[in-house]
Amino acid sequence: IQQVADSAERKKQLVAVFELLKFLVTPDRCQHILLEEKFEDPSFPMERTKCDNCCSYCTGDHDEHTGKVNRQALTNIVLTQVLNAQKQLNYSAFLSLIKERKGAIFHKDHIPKDAGPIHALCLQMLAIGLIQLNVDNSLVGTSKLEAQHVMVNAGTVRMQGYDGLAIIVENNWAGINYY
């Protein structure tokens, strides 16, 4: 998306991809209702009912994308290894960091044996803003932009007139199965 030269189109695509990412990895209600609201004509209001057992939200499977995550450990790892790092991490290096520290991050009964839950956790963190991706402005809109240029930053949120770290505010963790 960041290779798209037109900034308005780039912004439109980013909004759409983050909306889809939240829908897939951190649903906050029945995914069928979300789809209906997205695609049905809003001038014909309808009462929508949950599917009860046909989507990952209603079955509770969305909580199993990652298993249980130690919020304090993950927060400390992001703060020390991303925010306070001597060198900025690209997304690939961030995935490797989470994989290396999985024993501290995941509950002992949920330590992943494969990469799926690690990728899911990173996507959840991105979807809810605990981490943010950044690209050097000189590469935006060019074909020179490659995956290695996508850097990870600690996410920020606006709080009472100042920017704060999203990861330290418990309400920002909605969508991640943490303890």
Backbone as a chain_set.jsonl record, in Angstrom:
{"seq": "IQQVADSAERKKQLVAVFELLKFLVTPDRCQHILLEEKFEDPSFPMERTKCDNCCSYCTGDHDEHTGKVNRQALTNIVLTQVLNAQKQLNYSAFLSLIKERKGAIFHKDHIPKDAGPIHALCLQMLAIGLIQLNVDNSLVGTSKLEAQHVMVNAGTVRMQGYDGLAIIVENNWAGINYY", "coords": {"N": [[0.829, -1.189, 0.0], [1.945, 1.232, 0.773], [3.504, 1.781, -1.393], [1.936, 2.945, -3.28], [1.519, 5.737, -5.291], [-0.316, 7.909, -5.203], [-1.434, 9.862, -2.636], [-3.999, 10.152, -1.473], [-5.327, 7.864, -2.348], [-3.681, 5.97, -1.177], [-4.154, 6.458, 1.55], [-6.863, 5.778, 1.693], [-6.74, 3.032, 1.093], [-5.202, 2.136, 3.273], [-6.924, 2.655, 5.455], [-8.978, 0.863, 4.791], [-7.624, -1.634, 4.891], [-6.859, -1.787, 7.575], [-9.333, -1.762, 8.815], [-10.328, -4.207, 7.903], [-8.39, -5.906, 9.028], [-8.844, -5.561, 11.811], [-11.441, -6.606, 11.9], [-10.944, -9.293, 11.272], [-8.95, -10.288, 13.145], [-9.378, -9.199, 15.69], [-12.197, -9.223, 16.498], [-15.056, -7.492, 17.782], [-17.645, -8.034, 18.074], [-20.363, -10.045, 16.744], [-19.355, -11.336, 13.676], [-20.96, -11.622, 11.458], [-22.968, -9.734, 11.794], [-21.389, -7.443, 11.651], [-20.562, -7.621, 8.949], [-23.053, -7.408, 7.652], [-23.784, -4.79, 8.414], [-21.809, -3.386, 7.112], [-22.21, -3.847, 4.35], [-24.949, -3.755, 3.69], [-27.773, -1.733, 2.735], [-27.953, 1.258, 4.416], [-30.227, 2.816, 4.621], [-32.359, 1.211, 4.985], [-33.089, 0.225, 7.804], [-32.494, -2.575, 9.831], [-33.249, -5.069, 12.253], [-30.664, -6.799, 13.535], [-29.454, -10.049, 14.169], [-27.302, -12.044, 16.21], [-25.217, -14.669, 14.941], [-24.684, -16.755, 16.571], [-23.162, -19.232, 16.467], [-21.555, -19.428, 14.203], [-19.406, -17.865, 13.494], [-16.071, -16.718, 14.286], [-16.133, -14.958, 16.433], [-18.611, -15.39, 17.784], [-18.379, -18.085, 18.477], [-16.235, -17.955, 20.107], [-13.755, -18.609, 19.253], [-11.981, -16.693, 18.339], [-10.515, -15.886, 20.499], [-8.72, -17.871, 20.711], [-6.8, -17.61, 18.791], [-4.283, -16.92, 19.601], [-3.928, -17.946, 22.16], [-3.374, -17.581, 25.71], [-1.849, -14.555, 26.752], [0.855, -13.015, 28.405], [0.401, -10.026, 29.675], [1.998, -8.112, 31.051], [4.638, -9.016, 30.57], [4.77, -8.88, 27.747], [4.319, -6.15, 27.378], [6.608, -5.063, 28.66], [8.62, -6.124, 27.015], [8.055, -4.902, 24.539], [8.406, -2.216, 25.283], [11.126, -2.142, 26.094], [12.56, -3.347, 23.988], [11.61, -2.315, 21.609], [10.685, 0.414, 21.864], [12.802, 1.487, 23.402], [15.019, 0.696, 22.063], [18.328, 0.478, 20.65], [18.589, 0.374, 17.951], [16.245, 0.677, 15.362], [13.625, -1.699, 14.86], [12.736, -3.74, 12.099], [9.688, -5.124, 10.69], [9.992, -7.88, 10.312], [12.152, -8.465, 12.017], [10.905, -7.82, 14.395], [8.935, -9.827, 14.558], [10.671, -12.002, 14.876], [11.772, -11.343, 17.367], [9.514, -11.607, 19.06], [9.085, -14.319, 18.708], [11.475, -15.356, 19.803], [11.122, -14.653, 22.47], [8.894, -16.016, 23.268], [8.404, -17.817, 25.358], [8.261, -16.224, 27.636], [6.214, -14.524, 26.966], [3.84, -15.936, 26.287], [1.329, -17.819, 28.024], [2.226, -20.61, 30.043], [0.88, -22.929, 29.3], [0.165, -22.36, 26.763], [2.215, -21.875, 25.016], [3.338, -21.384, 21.811], [3.85, -23.886, 19.303], [4.26, -23.6, 16.683], [4.499, -21.022, 14.14], [2.078, -19.679, 13.784], [0.371, -18.633, 16.038], [2.12, -16.638, 16.928], [2.347, -14.883, 14.758], [-0.358, -14.195, 14.667], [-0.667, -12.849, 17.129], [1.026, -10.623, 16.719], [-0.319, -9.405, 14.582], [-2.738, -8.836, 15.864], [-1.821, -6.98, 17.759], [-1.044, -4.937, 16.059], [-3.499, -4.355, 14.806], [-5.039, -3.267, 16.904], [-3.551, -1.152, 17.672], [-1.387, -1.27, 19.467], [1.144, -1.579, 18.548], [2.74, 0.194, 15.888], [3.269, 0.659, 12.403], [5.935, 2.001, 10.488], [7.291, 3.874, 7.825], [10.035, 5.15, 6.052], [9.66, 8.386, 4.866], [10.801, 9.129, 2.417], [10.661, 6.876, 0.905], [8.014, 6.28, 0.577], [5.359, 5.822, -1.662], [6.943, 4.987, -3.726], [8.562, 2.565, -5.863], [10.755, 1.561, -4.675], [10.384, 0.839, -2.104], [10.523, -1.758, 0.197], [9.832, -4.804, 2.067], [11.693, -4.907, 4.151], [11.982, -2.282, 4.865], [9.892, -1.553, 6.438], [9.199, -0.445, 9.512], [8.827, -1.057, 13.055], [7.064, 0.586, 15.579], [6.328, 1.598, 18.957], [2.922, 1.85, 19.675], [0.882, 4.81, 19.82], [-1.551, 6.789, 21.585], [-4.033, 9.35, 21.765], [-4.405, 11.168, 24.702], [-6.142, 13.002, 26.897], [-5.139, 15.515, 25.885], [-2.464, 14.985, 25.318], [0.008, 12.771, 23.845], [0.137, 9.339, 24.526], [1.552, 6.133, 25.449], [0.101, 3.44, 23.887], [0.201, 0.777, 24.683], [0.41, 0.65, 27.451], [-2.022, 1.204, 28.54], [-4.742, -0.346, 29.828], [-7.351, -0.587, 28.694], [-6.842, -0.479, 25.987], [-6.166, -2.996, 25.202], [-8.216, -4.574, 24.327], [-9.388, -7.321, 22.605], [-7.195, -8.915, 22.668], [-6.261, -11.885, 24.212], [-5.388, -11.84, 27.277], [-3.504, -12.162, 30.373]], "CA": [[0.0, 0.0, 0.0], [2.798, 2.421, 0.869], [4.126, 2.034, -2.693], [0.986, 3.689, -4.106], [1.991, 7.12, -5.414], [-1.379, 8.854, -4.86], [-1.583, 9.84, -1.174], [-5.409, 9.952, -1.119], [-5.596, 6.435, -2.569], [-2.912, 5.246, -0.155], [-4.877, 6.6, 2.813], [-8.095, 4.999, 1.552], [-6.38, 1.62, 1.194], [-4.77, 1.865, 4.65], [-8.129, 2.594, 6.282], [-9.674, -0.382, 4.467], [-6.883, -2.811, 5.35], [-6.92, -1.85, 9.041], [-10.7, -2.158, 9.141], [-10.384, -5.645, 7.662], [-7.534, -6.562, 10.016], [-9.586, -5.584, 13.081], [-12.56, -7.524, 11.703], [-10.466, -10.674, 11.259], [-8.143, -10.773, 14.272], [-9.848, -8.688, 16.985], [-13.609, -8.862, 16.389], [-15.648, -7.087, 19.056], [-19.019, -8.543, 18.06], [-20.633, -11.037, 15.698], [-18.806, -10.933, 12.382], [-22.046, -11.554, 10.488], [-23.589, -8.415, 11.973], [-20.446, -6.462, 11.096], [-20.659, -7.695, 7.484], [-24.341, -6.846, 7.247], [-23.722, -3.339, 8.571], [-20.869, -2.84, 6.126], [-22.626, -3.984, 2.957], [-26.367, -3.541, 3.442], [-28.217, -0.348, 2.574], [-28.288, 1.804, 5.74], [-31.532, 3.486, 4.616], [-33.326, 0.194, 5.378], [-32.605, -0.333, 9.071], [-33.005, -3.9, 10.184], [-32.725, -5.61, 13.497], [-29.754, -7.887, 13.195], [-29.23, -10.977, 15.277], [-26.035, -12.778, 16.175], [-25.299, -16.001, 14.342], [-24.526, -17.629, 17.735], [-22.106, -20.251, 16.418], [-21.013, -19.579, 12.846], [-18.238, -17.015, 13.268], [-15.078, -16.885, 15.351], [-16.507, -14.18, 17.614], [-19.704, -16.05, 18.507], [-17.911, -19.359, 19.039], [-15.131, -17.686, 21.029], [-12.493, -19.064, 18.653], [-11.053, -15.568, 18.151], [-9.626, -15.85, 21.668], [-7.754, -18.963, 20.598], [-5.787, -17.321, 17.762], [-2.966, -16.831, 20.232], [-3.853, -18.474, 23.512], [-3.233, -16.51, 26.702], [-0.628, -13.76, 26.634], [1.239, -12.299, 29.62], [0.371, -8.604, 29.314], [3.147, -7.409, 31.63], [5.858, -9.412, 29.856], [4.725, -8.331, 26.392], [4.504, -4.702, 27.515], [8.021, -4.797, 28.947], [9.424, -6.452, 25.831], [7.859, -3.833, 23.551], [9.007, -0.971, 25.772], [12.593, -2.205, 26.136], [13.168, -3.803, 22.742], [11.13, -1.512, 20.475], [10.726, 1.836, 22.2], [14.088, 1.883, 23.968], [16.068, -0.012, 21.32], [19.4, 1.27, 20.051], [18.352, 0.36, 16.508], [14.847, 0.404, 15.07], [13.35, -3.039, 14.348], [11.746, -3.868, 11.04], [8.623, -6.044, 11.097], [10.555, -9.232, 10.358], [12.934, -8.564, 13.261], [9.939, -7.81, 15.493], [8.404, -11.194, 14.63], [11.735, -12.839, 15.453], [11.853, -11.005, 18.787], [8.378, -12.232, 19.739], [9.345, -15.764, 18.684], [12.548, -15.626, 20.772], [10.639, -14.413, 23.84], [7.564, -16.61, 23.406], [8.277, -18.445, 26.672], [7.876, -15.193, 28.604], [5.013, -13.832, 26.499], [2.659, -16.795, 26.285], [1.075, -18.652, 29.196], [2.988, -21.867, 29.915], [0.051, -23.928, 28.618], [-0.194, -21.857, 25.431], [3.413, -21.525, 24.243], [3.124, -21.933, 20.468], [4.816, -24.814, 18.717], [4.509, -23.114, 15.325], [4.522, -19.557, 14.017], [0.739, -19.115, 13.65], [-0.033, -17.753, 17.139], [3.031, -15.486, 17.003], [1.878, -13.959, 13.72], [-1.671, -13.702, 15.083], [-0.464, -11.858, 18.186], [1.576, -9.403, 16.115], [-1.401, -8.773, 13.819], [-3.661, -8.261, 16.839], [-1.188, -5.778, 18.313], [-1.111, -3.928, 15.007], [-4.9, -3.996, 14.582], [-5.587, -2.443, 17.987], [-2.701, 0.018, 17.852], [-0.316, -1.398, 20.463], [2.327, -1.271, 17.746], [2.45, 0.887, 14.636], [4.293, 0.49, 11.375], [6.432, 3.27, 9.983], [8.137, 3.771, 6.639], [10.75, 6.386, 5.734], [8.867, 9.169, 3.909], [11.442, 9.187, 1.1], [10.333, 5.644, 0.179], [6.566, 6.196, 0.395], [4.909, 6.125, -3.014], [7.939, 4.566, -4.716], [8.755, 1.12, -6.01], [11.954, 1.193, -3.912], [9.947, 0.372, -0.792], [10.513, -3.213, 0.367], [9.413, -5.24, 3.403], [12.732, -4.588, 5.139], [11.89, -0.866, 5.211], [8.733, -1.349, 7.309], [9.696, -0.452, 10.89], [7.832, -1.167, 14.124], [7.13, 1.555, 16.676], [5.305, 1.451, 19.988], [1.747, 2.63, 19.308], [0.501, 5.923, 20.689], [-2.95, 7.219, 21.571], [-4.253, 10.693, 22.318], [-4.965, 11.056, 26.048], [-6.308, 14.26, 27.621], [-4.293, 16.578, 25.371], [-1.085, 14.559, 25.048], [0.141, 11.419, 23.31], [0.626, 8.348, 25.481], [1.822, 4.806, 24.898], [-1.117, 2.632, 23.859], [0.409, -0.528, 25.3], [0.333, 0.684, 28.913], [-3.407, 1.476, 28.931], [-5.425, -1.642, 29.776], [-8.494, -0.559, 27.769], [-6.368, -0.634, 24.61], [-5.858, -4.408, 24.97], [-9.415, -5.296, 23.912], [-9.138, -8.136, 21.42], [-6.095, -9.837, 22.959], [-6.55, -12.756, 25.351], [-4.226, -11.652, 28.154], [-3.657, -12.349, 31.823]], "C": [[0.873, 1.252, 0.0], [3.54, 2.706, -0.433], [3.213, 2.834, -3.615], [1.377, 5.164, -4.1], [0.961, 8.151, -4.947], [-1.677, 8.772, -3.36], [-3.032, 9.616, -0.737], [-5.785, 8.477, -1.271], [-4.893, 5.591, -1.514], [-3.654, 5.282, 1.183], [-6.154, 5.76, 2.802], [-7.808, 3.504, 1.715], [-5.935, 1.248, 2.606], [-5.964, 1.755, 5.592], [-8.841, 1.266, 6.049], [-8.94, -1.604, 5.01], [-6.912, -2.915, 6.872], [-8.319, -2.211, 9.524], [-10.852, -3.67, 8.981], [-9.565, -6.412, 8.698], [-8.238, -6.655, 11.369], [-10.734, -6.581, 13.011], [-12.096, -8.974, 11.836], [-9.817, -11.125, 12.563], [-8.564, -10.245, 15.638], [-11.325, -8.292, 16.899], [-14.173, -8.499, 17.762], [-17.133, -7.422, 19.133], [-19.19, -9.479, 16.875], [-20.163, -10.525, 14.333], [-19.883, -10.863, 11.305], [-22.779, -10.214, 10.588], [-22.684, -7.331, 11.396], [-20.506, -6.445, 9.568], [-21.96, -7.078, 6.985], [-24.316, -5.32, 7.334], [-22.835, -2.693, 7.509], [-21.477, -2.798, 4.722], [-24.107, -3.753, 2.678], [-26.688, -2.053, 3.382], [-28.651, 0.218, 3.931], [-29.646, 2.509, 5.784], [-32.669, 2.513, 4.936], [-32.863, -0.45, 6.681], [-33.293, -1.66, 9.385], [-32.463, -4.277, 11.553], [-31.897, -6.837, 13.137], [-29.54, -8.766, 14.418], [-27.912, -11.706, 15.085], [-26.261, -14.155, 15.56], [-25.206, -17.092, 15.409], [-23.413, -18.662, 17.634], [-21.456, -20.427, 15.048], [-19.831, -18.663, 12.54], [-17.3, -17.134, 14.467], [-15.408, -16.058, 16.589], [-17.553, -14.931, 18.434], [-19.288, -17.388, 19.114], [-16.815, -19.158, 20.076], [-13.783, -18.106, 20.478], [-11.494, -17.931, 18.456], [-10.103, -15.433, 19.337], [-8.524, -16.9, 21.576], [-6.72, -18.735, 19.499], [-4.392, -17.387, 18.362], [-2.84, -17.659, 21.493], [-3.669, -17.297, 24.454], [-1.852, -15.881, 26.64], [-0.389, -13.024, 27.954], [1.385, -10.817, 29.266], [1.602, -7.861, 29.823], [4.432, -7.747, 30.879], [5.887, -8.802, 28.461], [4.924, -6.813, 26.418], [5.975, -4.368, 27.736], [8.914, -5.082, 27.749], [9.281, -5.361, 24.776], [8.541, -2.544, 24.013], [10.531, -1.014, 25.735], [13.215, -2.519, 24.786], [12.719, -3.02, 21.51], [11.298, -0.028, 20.788], [12.12, 2.291, 22.617], [15.268, 1.241, 23.231], [17.106, 0.955, 20.759], [19.189, 1.407, 18.542], [16.889, -0.015, 16.282], [14.69, -0.991, 14.462], [12.415, -2.967, 13.153], [10.757, -4.957, 11.461], [9.134, -7.471, 11.206], [11.354, -9.45, 11.642], [12.012, -8.561, 14.476], [9.314, -9.193, 15.665], [9.419, -12.137, 15.264], [11.874, -12.592, 16.949], [10.73, -11.686, 19.573], [8.576, -13.747, 19.786], [10.406, -16.14, 19.718], [12.049, -15.541, 22.208], [9.294, -15.081, 24.111], [7.351, -17.279, 24.758], [7.861, -17.47, 27.754], [6.531, -14.568, 28.25], [3.755, -14.677, 26.647], [2.552, -17.578, 27.591], [1.744, -20.004, 28.977], [2.192, -22.966, 29.21], [-0.265, -23.543, 27.175], [1.026, -21.46, 24.607], [3.295, -22.176, 22.866], [4.255, -22.846, 20.006], [5.133, -24.426, 17.272], [4.337, -21.6, 15.293], [3.136, -18.912, 13.999], [0.32, -18.187, 14.779], [0.862, -16.521, 17.297], [2.616, -14.435, 15.975], [0.526, -13.361, 14.117], [-1.533, -12.625, 16.151], [0.059, -10.544, 17.608], [0.513, -8.666, 15.304], [-2.442, -8.157, 14.752], [-3.097, -6.967, 17.417], [-1.247, -4.627, 17.316], [-2.546, -3.427, 14.832], [-5.444, -3.064, 15.654], [-4.67, -1.289, 18.375], [-1.641, -0.077, 18.935], [1.047, -1.197, 19.814], [1.848, -0.548, 16.492], [3.595, 0.625, 13.675], [4.667, 1.855, 10.824], [7.356, 2.998, 8.802], [8.777, 5.136, 6.413], [9.982, 7.117, 4.631], [9.484, 9.223, 2.519], [11.128, 7.947, 0.262], [8.844, 5.51, -0.115], [6.201, 6.622, -1.02], [5.893, 5.737, -4.096], [8.014, 3.049, -4.78], [10.003, 0.642, -5.267], [11.609, 0.623, -2.537], [9.855, -1.15, -0.772], [10.143, -3.54, 1.805], [10.424, -4.862, 4.478], [12.685, -3.136, 5.602], [10.724, -0.553, 6.154], [9.176, -1.546, 8.757], [8.549, -0.493, 11.895], [8.11, -0.111, 15.187], [6.108, 1.163, 17.732], [4.144, 2.361, 19.603], [1.454, 3.731, 20.308], [-0.984, 6.222, 20.535], [-3.029, 8.607, 22.187], [-4.966, 10.547, 23.655], [-4.98, 12.433, 26.704], [-5.305, 15.332, 27.194], [-2.845, 16.218, 25.13], [-1.095, 13.15, 24.469], [0.728, 10.509, 24.379], [0.868, 7.023, 24.784], [0.572, 3.936, 25.009], [-0.973, 1.36, 24.681], [0.273, -0.506, 26.823], [-1.074, 0.976, 29.435], [-4.227, 0.199, 28.732], [-6.584, -1.672, 28.788], [-8.077, -0.775, 26.321], [-6.072, -2.084, 24.25], [-7.078, -5.213, 24.531], [-9.136, -6.032, 22.609], [-7.988, -9.104, 21.605], [-6.438, -10.587, 24.241], [-5.351, -12.723, 26.295], [-4.564, -11.986, 29.602], [-2.654, -11.478, 32.539]], "O": [[0.571, 2.221, -0.696], [4.148, 3.768, -0.57], [3.673, 3.351, -4.633], [1.547, 5.766, -3.04], [1.332, 9.164, -4.355], [-2.122, 7.734, -2.87], [-3.27, 8.952, 0.273], [-6.478, 7.915, -0.422], [-5.451, 4.612, -1.02], [-3.769, 4.263, 1.864], [-6.481, 5.108, 3.794], [-8.55, 2.797, 2.397], [-6.256, 0.162, 3.088], [-6.009, 0.859, 6.436], [-9.263, 0.613, 7.003], [-9.574, -2.517, 5.538], [-6.982, -4.02, 7.409], [-8.469, -2.895, 10.536], [-11.442, -4.332, 9.835], [-10.002, -7.453, 9.189], [-8.229, -7.71, 12.002], [-10.972, -7.321, 13.965], [-12.784, -9.791, 12.448], [-10.097, -12.224, 13.042], [-8.143, -10.794, 16.656], [-11.673, -7.149, 17.196], [-13.821, -9.109, 18.772], [-17.796, -7.131, 20.129], [-18.259, -9.678, 16.094], [-20.526, -9.431, 13.902], [-19.734, -10.12, 10.336], [-23.162, -9.634, 9.571], [-23.157, -6.411, 10.729], [-20.501, -5.375, 8.959], [-21.967, -6.319, 6.015], [-24.781, -4.638, 6.421], [-23.098, -1.574, 7.068], [-21.282, -1.829, 3.989], [-24.484, -3.571, 1.52], [-25.953, -1.225, 3.92], [-29.604, -0.279, 4.532], [-30.164, 2.774, 6.868], [-33.809, 2.933, 5.135], [-32.307, -1.548, 6.667], [-34.503, -1.82, 9.22], [-31.375, -3.862, 11.952], [-32.385, -7.78, 12.514], [-29.456, -8.284, 15.548], [-27.468, -11.952, 13.964], [-27.349, -14.725, 15.647], [-25.607, -18.231, 15.168], [-22.768, -18.947, 18.643], [-20.869, -21.473, 14.771], [-19.308, -18.691, 11.426], [-17.701, -17.599, 15.534], [-15.001, -16.422, 17.693], [-17.396, -15.091, 19.644], [-19.802, -17.776, 20.163], [-16.498, -20.072, 20.836], [-12.768, -17.975, 21.162], [-10.288, -18.173, 18.41], [-8.996, -14.916, 19.185], [-7.519, -16.821, 22.282], [-5.849, -19.58, 19.293], [-3.445, -17.846, 17.723], [-1.729, -18.042, 21.86], [-3.794, -16.143, 24.044], [-0.836, -16.562, 26.498], [-1.32, -12.478, 28.546], [2.363, -10.408, 28.64], [2.186, -7.062, 29.091], [5.228, -6.856, 30.585], [6.912, -8.266, 28.038], [5.624, -6.263, 25.568], [6.521, -3.488, 27.071], [9.87, -4.346, 27.502], [10.273, -4.939, 24.182], [9.183, -1.86, 23.215], [11.165, -0.021, 25.378], [14.29, -2.01, 24.47], [13.385, -3.062, 20.475], [11.976, 0.694, 20.057], [12.565, 3.369, 22.222], [16.392, 1.248, 23.734], [16.795, 2.102, 20.436], [19.557, 2.414, 17.937], [16.364, -0.916, 16.936], [15.512, -1.418, 13.652], [11.426, -2.234, 13.172], [10.963, -5.631, 12.47], [8.737, -8.198, 12.117], [11.242, -10.499, 12.276], [12.299, -9.221, 15.475], [9.177, -9.677, 16.788], [9.062, -12.974, 16.093], [12.073, -13.534, 17.716], [10.973, -12.272, 20.627], [8.269, -14.383, 20.794], [10.253, -17.132, 20.431], [12.513, -16.288, 23.07], [8.624, -14.742, 25.087], [6.226, -17.306, 25.257], [7.173, -17.855, 28.7], [5.794, -14.132, 29.135], [2.719, -14.179, 27.087], [3.562, -17.952, 28.187], [1.818, -20.486, 27.847], [2.783, -23.845, 28.583], [-0.892, -24.313, 26.448], [0.883, -20.774, 23.595], [3.165, -23.396, 22.77], [5.432, -22.612, 20.278], [6.136, -24.862, 16.706], [4.059, -20.979, 16.319], [3.032, -17.699, 14.184], [-0.057, -17.046, 14.511], [0.4, -15.475, 17.754], [2.544, -13.246, 16.285], [0.291, -12.167, 13.928], [-2.21, -11.598, 16.086], [-0.42, -9.471, 17.974], [0.451, -7.437, 15.336], [-2.97, -7.082, 14.469], [-3.814, -5.975, 17.549], [-1.475, -3.478, 17.695], [-2.781, -2.224, 14.723], [-6.227, -2.165, 15.35], [-4.974, -0.535, 19.299], [-1.046, 0.939, 19.294], [1.984, -0.709, 20.446], [0.69, -0.67, 16.093], [4.735, 0.399, 14.082], [3.828, 2.748, 10.709], [8.101, 2.018, 8.787], [8.12, 6.165, 6.569], [9.688, 6.537, 3.586], [8.758, 9.35, 1.533], [11.308, 7.961, -0.956], [8.452, 4.711, -0.965], [6.67, 7.647, -1.514], [5.717, 6.105, -5.257], [7.582, 2.348, -3.864], [10.278, -0.558, -5.234], [12.448, -0.002, -1.888], [9.194, -1.753, -1.618], [10.139, -2.659, 2.665], [10.041, -4.53, 5.6], [13.282, -2.794, 6.623], [10.584, 0.579, 6.615], [9.487, -2.66, 9.179], [7.445, -0.024, 11.617], [9.245, 0.059, 15.634], [5.134, 0.473, 17.433], [4.357, 3.519, 19.244], [1.743, 3.6, 21.497], [-1.589, 5.945, 19.5], [-2.204, 8.986, 23.019], [-6.002, 9.889, 23.744], [-3.921, 12.969, 27.032], [-4.692, 15.983, 28.04], [-2.058, 17.091, 24.764], [-2.084, 12.427, 24.588], [1.695, 10.866, 25.052], [0.432, 6.822, 23.65], [0.052, 3.725, 26.104], [-1.934, 0.916, 25.309], [0.042, -1.553, 27.427], [-1.291, 0.992, 30.647], [-4.387, -0.277, 27.608], [-6.784, -2.679, 28.11], [-8.891, -1.213, 25.508], [-5.755, -2.373, 23.096], [-6.977, -6.431, 24.377], [-8.7, -5.43, 21.628], [-7.811, -10.017, 20.799], [-6.854, -9.987, 25.232], [-4.405, -13.494, 26.129], [-5.727, -12.079, 29.995], [-2.605, -11.476, 33.769]]}, "num_chains": 1, "name": "protein.A"}
